[in-house]
Each structure stands twice: as structure tokens, then as C-alpha cells.
Amino acid sequence: MHGQRFAPAKVNLFLHVGPVGADGYHPVCSLMTFANVGDVVRLEPSDAMDFKVIGPYGEGLANEAGPNLVARARDAFLRLFDGETGSFRLVLDKQLPVAAGLGGGSADAAATLGLLCQAFGVDTAADEVIEIARGLGADVSACLSVQPVVGRGRGDDLDTPPPFPEVDAVLVNPNLASPTGLVYRAFDAMTSDPSADEPAWPGALATPGELAAFLGTCRNDLEAPAISLQSAISDVLAALRSRRETLIARMSGSGATCFAICASHEDARNAALAIADAHRDWWVRPCRLAGLRP
């Protein structure tokens, strides 16, 4: 029993957030896409059920309050089979910073579900699998699709966005955690009139410049609350926005990772090299962000 699955970083190109509801959740409207950088989940034979974490950011998961989302996804999947799968080991190679606004845990859980579905002949679109994803967290359903989506409601009411191009980008994290719960509490404390409003959706966007211009009409409503908790996020945004290659820069999710969209691979590479050289303690990656063809 062998296999592996890539767990790509999720990037919120915009994130509009409404007031917290009676269920404790904030409604959102967000355009999400996926980068060609991320974690990897591997499936290996084992005499006993096992799970381990490796990679440069593996230690960052050591102090989690509860079971890792990979283990939770595995256990939920196994309940479908009532112990008939035998034993195996899951290995999470953690390449993304933790609590980074990149949906890393959700992407890892989605990759685990996809890997186990492949190994045991289950359709990832099966109702049972979709319900597992929804139960694990709002972003897991989006990460299971690995396609650009618009998320509404809790973020798991998914729709297809207007077409937009695959683009080159830079991801930067100051190597500081930005826990989602704390950011939302700060959002509630400092936002007087929150709204998960829809943007004025365009038709098909043909170029990186057109995509950047559209995103300029949108927001990440968690950006200011996250900066109030981690001021280094403003330094990251300033570094990205100072580069001539940047078409638009914004924080992703609840931070602390920020992204810049560039016009070309060369521009993204040059910006990433310059920022990494100036800030040796930051996590900096040039990448491609998935688009959606007409």
C-alpha cells in the first residue's frame, strides 16, 4: 500500500466577512485558488495504524490542542469501512508554515481524504466523503476540489467563479503564527459594520493585470485585525507593495501569509529573491496560482 498526494496552499484572493451568527460562525464571501507549493501526505504500509509528521514545519504542530486534521480525516474515513482496511501509516511532510492563512491543515485533510479514496476505491465526490470534508472544517471542501472556487456561507457553499488566468505570484510569511480564532475575535472587536457582500463580478478576466484590477475592488476584512495582533504583517505587505513587479498585494485568509500577483514568472522570481535576501528570517516562495479557463 503506497501513494502520495500533494496538498496545495490555498490563497484567498479576497475575503469579505459578515457579522458572527447565532451559530458562532461568520458568513463569508471569498475567492479561493491554489498554489503549486504546499505539503505532501504519503500512505505507507505498516504493521500498526500510525501517523507521523516530518518536514521543516512539522515541529509547529507539536502543540496542537487536539488531533491533527490528517488523523481526524483518516479516522472519519475509516468509520465508513468499520475497520476493514487493515493497518497503514500516514506521513505528513509539512512544508507550509503553521497558522499561516494558507489553509494548510484543511489542505492536508483534503489530501488525506483524496489519498484514501484512491487507495480504497472510493469516489471523492461521494456524498459520504463530502460530508466528512464539511465536518472537518469550512475550508476542507474547497481544498478537496483543488479548483478555484467562490466560498459563501461558512465558506463551504461553493460556486464557480468567472474565468480568470493562471498567474505568477509571491507568497511571504514572516514566520509568525496568526491563529484564526484570535483574528476573528479581534475582527469582532474592531469592526462596526461587517459585510460578506458580493463584489461586482466581471466577465472573463484575460490577463494578470485585469485580475489585479478586479481584486483591487475587493478586500480582506481580516487584514486589519490580523495586523493588530501581528504587526509584522504590515511589514510583509510593505515589502511586497514596494516592489515594481507587484500588481496587487494582500493578506491571505487570517494571515500571516501575504501574496503579490505579478505579470510574469520572471517578475515573481525577481521579487521573491529580493525580499528573501532582505528578510532572511521570512518564508518566501514564488509560485503559480491556478486560474479557471473559460
C-alpha positions in Angstrom: 0.0 0.0 0.0 1.8 3.1 -1.3 0.8 6.5 -2.5 1.2 10.2 -2.0 -0.9 13.3 -2.6 0.0 17.0 -2.9 -1.7 19.4 -0.5 -1.5 22.8 -2.2 -1.6 26.1 -0.3 -5.0 27.8 -0.5 -4.9 31.5 -1.2 -7.9 33.8 -0.5 -7.7 36.4 -3.3 -10.3 38.3 -1.4 -12.2 37.6 1.8 -15.4 39.6 2.8 -16.6 38.8 6.3 -20.0 39.3 7.8 -21.2 39.6 11.5 -20.9 36.5 13.7 -24.2 34.5 13.7 -26.0 32.7 16.5 -24.1 29.5 15.5 -20.8 31.2 16.2 -19.7 31.3 12.6 -19.1 34.4 10.4 -20.6 34.3 6.9 -18.0 35.0 4.2 -17.7 35.6 0.5 -14.2 34.6 -0.7 -12.5 33.8 -4.0 -10.1 30.9 -3.3 -7.4 29.5 -5.5 -4.4 27.1 -5.1 -0.7 27.5 -5.4 1.9 25.0 -6.7 3.6 25.0 -3.3 2.3 23.0 -0.4 2.6 20.0 1.9 2.6 16.3 0.9 0.7 13.4 2.5 2.1 9.9 2.0 0.5 6.5 2.5 2.8 3.6 3.5 2.4 0.0 4.7 2.6 -0.6 8.4 2.0 -3.3 10.9 0.0 -0.9 13.1 -2.0 2.2 12.4 0.4 5.1 12.5 0.7 8.8 11.8 3.8 11.0 11.8 4.8 14.5 10.8 8.1 15.4 9.2 9.4 18.5 7.3 10.6 21.9 8.3 7.3 23.0 9.9 6.5 19.6 11.5 7.5 20.8 15.0 5.0 23.6 14.7 2.2 21.1 15.0 3.5 19.5 18.2 1.5 21.8 20.5 -1.9 21.4 18.8 -4.7 21.3 21.2 -6.4 18.3 19.6 -5.7 15.6 17.0 -4.2 16.7 13.7 -6.6 17.2 10.9 -4.9 14.4 8.9 -5.6 12.0 11.8 -9.1 13.2 12.1 -9.7 12.8 8.3 -8.3 9.3 8.5 -10.4 8.3 11.4 -13.6 9.7 9.8 -12.8 7.9 6.6 -12.2 4.6 8.4 -15.6 4.8 10.1 -17.0 4.2 6.6 -15.2 0.9 6.4 -15.7 -0.2 10.1 -12.1 -1.4 10.5 -11.9 -3.4 7.2 -9.0 -1.5 5.7 -6.1 -3.1 7.7 -3.2 -1.0 9.1 -1.2 1.7 7.3 0.9 4.7 8.1 0.2 8.3 7.0 3.2 10.7 6.8 2.6 14.4 6.6 5.6 16.3 5.1 4.9 19.8 6.5 6.4 22.4 4.1 4.0 25.3 4.8 4.1 27.5 7.9 1.5 26.7 10.5 -1.4 29.1 11.2 -0.4 30.9 8.1 -3.7 31.7 6.3 -2.9 29.2 3.6 -5.4 26.6 4.6 -2.6 24.2 5.3 -4.4 22.0 7.8 -7.5 21.9 5.6 -5.4 21.1 2.5 -3.7 18.3 4.4 -7.1 16.8 5.5 -8.4 17.1 1.9 -5.3 15.4 0.5 -5.7 12.6 3.1 -9.3 12.0 2.0 -8.3 12.0 -1.6 -5.4 9.7 -1.0 -7.5 7.2 1.0 -10.3 7.4 -1.6 -7.8 6.5 -4.3 -6.3 3.6 -2.2 -9.7 2.1 -1.3 -11.6 2.8 -4.5 -14.0 5.5 -3.2 -15.2 8.4 -5.3 -14.1 11.7 -3.8 -17.4 13.1 -4.9 -19.4 10.6 -2.9 -21.9 12.1 -0.5 -20.2 10.5 2.5 -16.8 12.0 1.6 -18.3 15.4 1.1 -19.9 15.2 4.5 -16.6 14.2 6.1 -14.9 17.2 4.5 -17.7 19.6 5.7 -17.4 18.2 9.2 -13.7 18.7 9.4 -13.8 22.4 8.6 -15.1 25.1 6.3 -12.1 25.1 4.0 -11.7 21.4 3.6 -14.5 21.1 0.9 -12.8 23.8 -1.1 -9.4 22.1 -0.7 -10.9 18.8 -1.8 -11.9 20.3 -5.1 -8.4 21.8 -5.7 -10.1 24.2 -8.2 -10.7 27.9 -7.9 -14.0 28.5 -6.1 -16.1 31.1 -4.6 -17.0 30.2 -1.0 -20.1 31.6 0.7 -21.8 31.0 4.0 -19.3 29.3 6.3 -17.0 29.0 3.3 -18.2 25.6 2.2 -21.1 26.7 0.0 -19.1 26.5 -3.2 -19.6 28.0 -6.6 -17.6 28.5 -9.8 -16.1 32.0 -10.3 -15.9 33.9 -13.5 -12.9 32.7 -15.6 -9.5 34.2 -14.7 -5.9 33.4 -15.8 -3.3 31.3 -14.0 -0.9 33.9 -12.6 2.6 34.1 -11.2 2.8 35.3 -7.6 4.9 35.6 -4.5 3.9 34.2 -1.1 5.6 35.7 2.0 5.1 34.7 5.7 7.1 36.4 8.5 7.4 33.0 10.2 4.9 34.1 12.8 1.6 32.3 13.5 -1.7 34.1 13.1 -4.3 31.9 14.8 -7.7 32.1 13.1 -9.8 32.2 16.3 -7.8 35.2 17.7 -8.1 37.1 14.4 -11.8 36.6 14.3 -12.2 37.8 17.9 -10.2 40.9 17.0 -12.4 41.4 13.9 -15.5 41.3 16.1 -14.0 43.9 18.5 -12.9 46.4 15.9 -15.4 46.1 13.0 -18.5 48.2 13.3 -20.5 47.2 10.2 -19.1 43.9 8.8 -20.5 42.6 5.5 -19.9 39.4 3.5 -21.0 41.4 0.4 -20.6 40.1 -3.2 -18.2 42.1 -5.4 -19.4 43.3 -8.8 -18.4 40.2 -10.6 -16.8 40.8 -14.0 -16.9 38.7 -17.1 -13.9 36.6 -18.0 -10.6 38.2 -16.9 -7.9 37.7 -19.6 -4.7 39.0 -18.0 -2.9 39.2 -14.6 -3.5 43.0 -14.8 -7.2 42.6 -15.3 -7.4 40.2 -12.4 -5.4 42.6 -10.2 -7.7 45.5 -11.1 -10.8 43.4 -10.2 -9.2 42.3 -6.9 -8.5 46.0 -6.2 -12.2 46.5 -5.8 -12.3 43.8 -3.1 -10.9 43.4 0.4 -9.6 41.0 3.0 -11.6 42.1 6.0 -9.3 40.1 8.4 -6.2 42.1 7.3 -6.5 44.9 9.8 -7.5 42.7 12.8 -4.6 40.3 12.0 -2.1 43.3 11.8 -3.4 44.5 15.2 -2.2 41.1 16.6 0.9 40.6 14.4 2.4 43.9 13.3 4.9 42.1 11.1 2.2 41.5 8.6 2.2 45.2 7.7 6.0 44.9 7.1 5.4 42.0 4.7 2.7 44.0 2.8 5.0 47.0 2.7 7.8 44.8 1.3 5.6 43.4 -1.4 4.0 46.7 -2.3 7.4 48.4 -2.7 8.4 46.0 -5.5 7.9 47.3 -9.0 6.8 43.8 -10.0 3.8 43.8 -7.8 0.4 44.3 -9.4 -1.5 43.9 -6.2 -0.6 42.6 -2.7 -2.9 41.4 0.0 -3.1 39.1 3.1 -4.5 35.6 2.6 -7.1 34.2 4.9 -6.4 35.1 8.6 -2.7 35.7 7.9 0.1 36.0 8.4 0.9 35.0 4.8 0.5 37.7 2.2 0.7 37.4 -1.6 1.6 39.6 -4.5 0.4 38.9 -8.1 2.9 39.6 -10.8 2.8 39.9 -14.6 5.3 37.1 -15.3 7.3 34.2 -13.9 10.5 36.4 -14.1 8.8 39.2 -12.1 7.7 36.8 -9.4 11.1 35.2 -9.2 12.9 38.5 -9.0 10.6 39.9 -6.3 10.9 36.7 -4.3 14.7 36.7 -4.5 14.9 40.4 -3.5 12.5 40.0 -0.5 14.2 36.8 0.7 17.6 38.5 0.5 16.4 41.5 2.6 14.5 39.4 5.1 16.4 36.2 5.7 14.1 35.1 8.6 10.9 35.2 6.4 9.4 32.3 4.4 9.3 33.5 0.8 8.2 31.4 -2.2 7.5 32.3 -5.9 4.6 30.3 -7.2 1.8 29.9 -9.7 -1.8 30.4 -8.7 -4.3 28.3 -10.5 -6.8 30.0 -12.8 -10.1 29.0 -14.4 -10.4 28.7 -18.2 -13.5 30.0 -20.0 
